[in-house]
């Protein structure tokens, strides 16, 4: 999986980039190597917004795109919550694909017997 990290109103340091790669490594093992993950880190400049650190991710898979957005007062917490949200989406997507595949396999066996 290829990871692209961008920052808006935030400088993306090597520490932040490393944290993103560490958090999303688990997801990287579950998806194709051709998948592309775009992570955008930004900061809301409005002082009345308490959760000013925003992390957004878009995961481009074959035939599907998964998106997530998390906010918190600290960037590392936003990245952690974002990774968990995306992990849950990837797990749900994989389970749906597996179930669909199993159903098709079973139905093809039944069609083979009836003929």
Beta strands, then each sheet from edge to edge (+ up, - down):
strand 1: 2-8
strand 2: 36-43
strand 3: 53-61
strand 4: 64-72
sheet 1: 1+ 2+ 3- 4+
end
